Amino acid sequence: MPRVKRGTSHVKRRRNLFAIVKGFRYGLRNKIRLARPAALNAGTYAYRDRRAKKRTFRQLWNIQINAGARANGTTYSNLINGLKNAGIILDRKILASLAEHKPAVFSKVVEATKK
């Protein structure tokens, strides 16, 4: 019975690892001993930051909505409360987009909340 040679699987594993760390700097991209933990850490950061991205964008939208609301003579909290009371269902992403790109439409939304 012939012995098992693992060259094929080793090459495949190494090729996959180097595909993951492509573009990394220094020896992290071409030395297995350095690339393996670099890939693990990169995966950890990617997982964490996919969740952080949602938080940071919501913060940005809140700031943009507040700026638009203050330009129309109200505050962020009063605007959000007015939207809920008026039964207007617009999420923060859309409100921020309106405040930035369509200020006339945004001011109509603000007027609808003041009634």
N, CA, C and O of each residue as an XYZ file, in Angstrom:
460
protein
N       0.847     -1.187      0.000
C       0.000      0.000      0.000
C       0.891      1.249      0.000
O       1.796      1.361      0.826
N       0.635      2.202     -0.936
C       1.505      3.382     -1.018
C       1.251      4.346      0.138
O       0.161      4.407      0.706
N       2.277      5.074      0.453
C       2.138      6.032      1.544
C       1.329      7.243      1.091
O       1.253      7.548     -0.099
N       0.735      7.918      2.053
C      -0.081      9.092      1.751
C       0.826     10.314      1.711
O       1.546     10.609      2.664
N       0.773     11.013      0.589
C       1.564     12.228      0.460
C       0.592     13.406      0.506
O      -0.440     13.395     -0.165
N       0.928     14.417      1.301
C      -0.031     15.485      1.555
C       0.320     16.790      0.848
O      -0.154     17.860      1.228
N       1.154     16.691     -0.184
C       1.576     17.907     -0.884
C       0.408     18.674     -1.487
O       0.363     19.902     -1.410
N      -0.535     17.955     -2.086
C      -1.667     18.621     -2.747
C      -2.495     19.416     -1.753
O      -2.834     20.573     -2.000
N      -2.821     18.789     -0.622
C      -3.652     19.482      0.373
C      -2.890     20.648      0.997
O      -3.480     21.683      1.307
N      -1.569     20.481      1.182
C      -0.765     21.558      1.747
C      -0.762     22.755      0.803
O      -0.924     23.894      1.239
N      -0.579     22.498     -0.481
C      -0.541     23.579     -1.465
C      -1.894     24.280     -1.528
O      -1.967     25.507     -1.600
N      -2.967     23.485     -1.499
C      -4.313     24.073     -1.563
C      -4.577     24.956     -0.343
O      -5.101     26.062     -0.473
N      -4.210     24.460      0.847
C      -4.425     25.236      2.067
C      -3.612     26.527      2.034
O      -4.100     27.593      2.412
N      -2.366     26.415      1.577
C      -1.502     27.595      1.504
C      -2.024     28.593      0.478
O      -1.994     29.800      0.719
N      -2.501     28.105     -0.661
C      -3.032     28.991     -1.697
C      -4.258     29.739     -1.181
O      -4.399     30.939     -1.416
N      -5.144     29.035     -0.479
C      -6.334     29.673      0.078
C      -5.957     30.722      1.125
O      -6.537     31.807      1.168
N      -4.976     30.386      1.969
C      -4.527     31.329      2.995
C      -3.947     32.581      2.356
O      -4.263     33.695      2.773
N      -3.109     32.408      1.355
C      -2.486     33.559      0.710
C      -3.514     34.386     -0.078
O      -3.329     35.589     -0.263
N      -4.586     33.749     -0.536
C      -5.656     34.514     -1.200
C      -6.347     35.426     -0.186
O      -6.745     36.542     -0.521
N      -6.488     34.952      1.049
C      -7.133     35.751      2.091
C      -6.265     36.944      2.471
O      -6.778     38.045      2.668
N      -4.941     36.731      2.577
C      -4.045     37.789      3.049
C      -3.423     38.592      1.908
O      -2.478     39.350      2.126
N      -3.946     38.431      0.700
C      -3.443     39.201     -0.433
C      -3.647     40.689     -0.153
O      -4.738     41.108      0.233
N      -2.609     41.476     -0.345
C      -2.703     42.902     -0.109
C      -2.226     43.324      1.270
O      -2.076     44.518      1.532
N      -1.984     42.357      2.164
C      -1.441     42.701      3.473
C       0.003     43.149      3.285
O       0.621     42.873      2.257
N       0.530     43.839      4.281
C       1.880     44.384      4.152
C       2.925     43.470      4.775
O       2.640     42.662      5.659
N       4.147     43.633      4.277
C       5.334     42.952      4.797
C       5.190     41.443      4.662
O       4.625     40.966      3.678
N       5.691     40.681      5.634
C       5.673     39.228      5.520
C       4.308     38.616      5.763
O       4.130     37.411      5.582
N       3.350     39.418      6.165
C       2.019     38.889      6.446
C       1.374     38.305      5.195
O       0.463     37.483      5.289
N       1.848     38.732      4.015
C       1.209     38.257      2.792
C       1.881     37.037      2.187
O       1.297     36.393      1.316
N       3.103     36.695      2.623
C       3.784     35.605      1.925
C       4.532     34.626      2.833
O       5.296     33.792      2.347
N       4.319     34.722      4.142
C       4.934     33.756      5.060
C       3.826     33.095      5.852
O       3.054     33.765      6.537
N       3.750     31.782      5.757
C       2.625     31.062      6.360
C       2.526     31.343      7.851
O       1.433     31.566      8.371
N       3.655     31.332      8.537
C       3.639     31.487      9.991
C       3.089     32.854     10.408
O       2.471     32.980     11.465
N       3.313     33.870      9.583
C       2.787     35.202      9.881
C       1.392     35.410      9.287
O       0.578     36.148      9.841
N       1.128     34.757      8.165
C      -0.140     34.981      7.466
C      -1.311     34.358      8.214
O      -2.404     34.923      8.224
N      -1.102     33.200      8.843
C      -2.225     32.511      9.484
C      -2.855     33.342     10.605
O      -4.068     33.549     10.586
N      -2.066     33.834     11.597
C      -2.699     34.672     12.622
C      -3.210     36.010     12.073
O      -4.184     36.561     12.587
N      -2.550     36.532     11.023
C      -3.024     37.786     10.425
C      -4.408     37.588      9.821
O      -5.270     38.459      9.940
N      -4.622     36.450      9.176
C      -5.928     36.166      8.575
C      -6.985     35.993      9.661
O      -8.114     36.458      9.507
N      -6.629     35.333     10.749
C      -7.580     35.151     11.853
C      -7.968     36.490     12.459
O      -9.147     36.745     12.705
N      -6.982     37.346     12.702
C      -7.270     38.660     13.274
C      -8.099     39.504     12.316
O      -9.011     40.218     12.734
N      -7.777     39.418     11.028
C      -8.534     40.192     10.039
C      -9.987     39.756     10.034
O     -10.891     40.585      9.927
N     -10.213     38.451     10.149
C     -11.585     37.947     10.196
C     -12.326     38.433     11.421
O     -13.514     38.749     11.351
N     -11.628     38.494     12.544
C     -12.239     38.977     13.787
C     -12.640     40.437     13.651
O     -13.744     40.827     14.031
N     -11.728     41.244     13.102
C     -12.020     42.663     12.936
C     -13.154     42.871     11.936
O     -14.006     43.738     12.130
N     -13.163     42.077     10.869
C     -14.212     42.216      9.859
C     -15.571     41.909     10.469
O     -16.542     42.623     10.216
N     -15.647     40.849     11.275
C     -16.903     40.467     11.925
C     -17.368     41.579     12.867
O     -18.535     41.969     12.859
N     -16.437     42.079     13.675
C     -16.767     43.130     14.635
C     -17.242     44.394     13.913
O     -18.229     45.015     14.308
N     -16.527     44.759     12.858
C     -16.809     46.036     12.213
C     -18.029     46.000     11.307
O     -18.580     47.051     10.982
N     -18.465     44.806     10.891
C     -19.743     44.740     10.172
C     -20.875     45.164     11.091
O     -21.864     45.736     10.632
N     -20.742     44.894     12.378
C     -21.752     45.314     13.350
C     -21.563     46.786     13.738
O     -22.539     47.517     13.908
N     -20.316     47.208     13.876
C     -20.035     48.602     14.239
C     -20.486     49.555     13.130
O     -20.893     50.685     13.402
N     -20.411     49.091     11.882
C     -20.808     49.912     10.736
C     -22.259     50.358     10.873
O     -22.592     51.502     10.562
N     -23.118     49.459     11.337
C     -24.535     49.792     11.506
C     -24.711     50.886     12.549
O     -25.540     51.781     12.389
N     -23.920     50.807     13.628
C     -23.993     51.833     14.676
C     -23.509     53.182     14.160
O     -24.150     54.206     14.395
N     -22.384     53.186     13.460
C     -21.801     54.455     13.025
C     -22.681     55.139     11.983
O     -22.800     56.364     11.979
N     -23.300     54.351     11.095
C     -24.174     54.966     10.106
C     -25.416     55.547     10.761
O     -25.880     56.617     10.368
N     -25.963     54.850     11.761
C     -27.129     55.403     12.452
C     -26.759     56.704     13.156
O     -27.548     57.649     13.148
N     -25.577     56.772     13.767
C     -25.112     58.016     14.391
C     -25.019     59.135     13.359
O     -25.441     60.261     13.619
N     -24.465     58.822     12.187
C     -24.327     59.812     11.122
C     -25.694     60.313     10.668
O     -25.895     61.515     10.493
N     -26.642     59.377     10.476
C     -27.984     59.778     10.046
C     -28.632     60.681     11.086
O     -29.280     61.667     10.736
N     -28.461     60.346     12.371
C     -29.047     61.176     13.425
C     -28.490     62.599     13.376
O     -29.233     63.566     13.547
N     -27.201     62.725     13.147
C     -26.563     64.047     13.065
C     -27.112     64.824     11.868
O     -27.405     66.015     11.979
N     -27.252     64.148     10.725
C     -27.757     64.816      9.525
C     -29.219     65.244      9.697
O     -29.614     66.326      9.265
N     -30.014     64.376     10.335
C     -31.423     64.713     10.580
C     -31.510     65.895     11.535
O     -32.320     66.798     11.327
N     -30.688     65.899     12.579
C     -30.691     66.989     13.548
C     -30.329     68.313     12.872
O     -30.941     69.344     13.148
N     -29.332     68.277     11.987
C     -28.929     69.496     11.278
C     -30.080     70.018     10.417
O     -30.362     71.216     10.394
N     -30.735     69.100      9.712
C     -31.871     69.503      8.885
C     -33.037     70.001      9.714
O     -33.714     70.956      9.332
N     -33.276     69.355     10.850
C     -34.380     69.759     11.723
C     -34.126     71.145     12.287
O     -35.035     71.975     12.317
N     -32.917     71.408     12.730
C     -32.592     72.721     13.312
C     -32.663     73.816     12.247
O     -33.007     74.958     12.550
N     -32.341     73.470     11.011
C     -32.483     74.444      9.928
C     -33.947     74.794      9.692
O     -34.257     75.859      9.158
N     -34.852     73.890     10.094
C     -36.284     74.117      9.934
C     -36.963     74.512     11.245
O     -38.189     74.464     11.342
N     -36.185     74.899     12.246
C     -36.741     75.451     13.465
C     -37.252     74.448     14.485
O     -38.122     74.780     15.291
N     -36.737     73.246     14.467
C     -37.106     72.255     15.488
C     -35.858     71.468     15.871
O     -34.761     71.759     15.392
N     -36.026     70.488     16.719
C     -34.878     69.661     17.119
C     -35.113     68.229     16.680
O     -36.214     67.851     16.281
N     -34.055     67.446     16.764
C     -34.129     66.036     16.361
C     -35.191     65.296     17.159
O     -36.022     64.587     16.591
N     -35.162     65.462     18.479
C     -36.080     64.688     19.317
C     -37.531     65.094     19.061
O     -38.417     64.240     19.021
N     -37.779     66.408     18.887
C     -39.133     66.862     18.578
C     -39.605     66.349     17.216
O     -40.774     66.009     17.035
N     -38.683     66.302     16.276
C     -39.025     65.802     14.940
C     -39.400     64.329     14.981
O     -40.420     63.930     14.419
N     -38.581     63.521     15.643
C     -38.852     62.070     15.719
C     -40.164     61.822     16.459
O     -40.963     60.979     16.052
N     -40.382     62.560     17.545
C     -41.628     62.418     18.296
C     -42.823     62.829     17.428
O     -43.856     62.159     17.433
N     -42.680     63.928     16.688
C     -43.751     64.381     15.805
C     -44.059     63.378     14.709
O     -45.219     63.179     14.348
N     -43.006     62.740     14.173
C     -43.209     61.718     13.136
C     -44.025     60.552     13.682
O     -44.941     60.056     13.026
N     -43.676     60.119     14.905
C     -44.408     58.998     15.505
C     -45.857     59.375     15.768
O     -46.761     58.582     15.501
N     -46.090     60.581     16.290
C     -47.453     61.030     16.596
C     -48.285     61.220     15.332
O     -49.488     60.960     15.328
N     -47.634     61.679     14.251
C     -48.348     61.907     12.991
C     -48.541     60.617     12.200
O     -49.263     60.594     11.203
N     -47.887     59.535     12.656
C     -48.016     58.254     11.949
C     -47.237     58.200     10.647
O     -47.563     57.418      9.754
N     -46.207     59.031     10.539
C     -45.355     59.040      9.341
C     -44.234     58.029      9.561
O     -43.450     58.147     10.502
N     -44.173     57.043      8.685
C     -43.180     55.980      8.854
C     -42.047     56.215      7.848
O     -42.116     55.771      6.702
N     -41.024     56.907      8.293
C     -39.799     57.101      7.504
C     -38.630     56.723      8.392
O     -38.527     57.190      9.526
N     -37.752     55.880      7.880
C     -36.607     55.517      8.704
C     -35.533     56.598      8.644
O     -35.605     57.514      7.825
N     -34.554     56.484      9.506
C     -33.547     57.525      9.651
C     -32.680     57.666      8.405
O     -32.221     58.762      8.082
N     -32.460     56.573      7.717
C     -31.650     56.629      6.502
C     -32.328     57.521      5.451
O     -31.678     58.357      4.823
N     -33.629     57.335      5.273
C     -34.375     58.123      4.294
C     -34.456     59.580      4.737
O     -34.277     60.489      3.927
N     -34.726     59.804      6.031
C     -34.791     61.180      6.542
C     -33.475     61.924      6.332
O     -33.465     63.084      5.921
N     -32.367     61.242      6.617
C     -31.054     61.863      6.440
C     -30.813     62.181      4.966
O     -30.268     63.234      4.635
N     -31.219     61.273      4.089
C     -31.055     61.493      2.659
C     -31.889     62.688      2.195
O     -31.424     63.509      1.404
N     -33.123     62.779      2.692
C     -33.978     63.928      2.352
C     -33.371     65.229      2.862
O     -33.343     66.231      2.147
N     -32.884     65.209      4.102
C     -32.307     66.421      4.692
C     -31.104     66.900      3.891
O     -30.881     68.104      3.759
N     -30.332     65.962      3.357
C     -29.115     66.334      2.634
C     -29.388     66.712      1.180
O     -28.880     67.721      0.691
N     -30.200     65.893      0.486
C     -30.340     66.064     -0.961
C     -31.621     66.778     -1.384
O     -31.646     67.422     -2.432
N     -32.680     66.676     -0.590
C     -33.959     67.299     -0.948
C     -34.488     68.111      0.235
O     -35.451     67.699      0.882
N     -33.877     69.250      0.524
C     -34.282     70.029      1.694
C     -35.728     70.519      1.635
O     -36.370     70.679      2.673
N     -36.246     70.759      0.426
C     -37.630     71.226      0.311
C     -38.603     70.141      0.771
O     -39.568     70.421      1.481
N     -38.340     68.918      0.365
C     -39.192     67.794      0.780
C     -39.062     67.578      2.285
O     -40.047     67.306      2.972
N     -37.845     67.702      2.783
C     -37.617     67.503      4.225
C     -38.378     68.553      5.031
O     -38.944     68.242      6.079
N     -38.394     69.803      4.544
C     -39.118     70.831      5.296
C     -40.617     70.570      5.279
O     -41.306     70.928      6.235
N     -41.147     69.951      4.212
C     -42.568     69.572      4.192
C     -42.847     68.483      5.208
O     -43.903     68.473      5.841
N     -41.900     67.562      5.366
C     -42.044     66.506      6.378
C     -42.055     67.140      7.771
O     -42.859     66.770      8.627
N     -41.156     68.092      7.983
C     -41.097     68.773      9.284
C     -42.411     69.524      9.559
O     -42.921     69.498     10.679
N     -42.948     70.185      8.538
C     -44.221     70.895      8.698
C     -45.347     69.916      9.039
O     -46.230     70.240      9.834
N     -45.320     68.727      8.446
C     -46.361     67.732      8.726
C     -46.295     67.265     10.178
O     -47.312     66.875     10.750
N     -45.113     67.302     10.772
C     -44.978     66.865     12.173
C     -45.429     67.941     13.152
O     -45.764     67.638     14.297
N     -45.440     69.189     12.708
C     -45.807     70.285     13.629
C     -47.312     70.415     13.805
O     -47.768     71.072     14.741
N     -48.092     69.798     12.918
C     -49.556     69.914     13.002
C     -50.120     69.169     14.192
O     -51.333     69.170     14.402
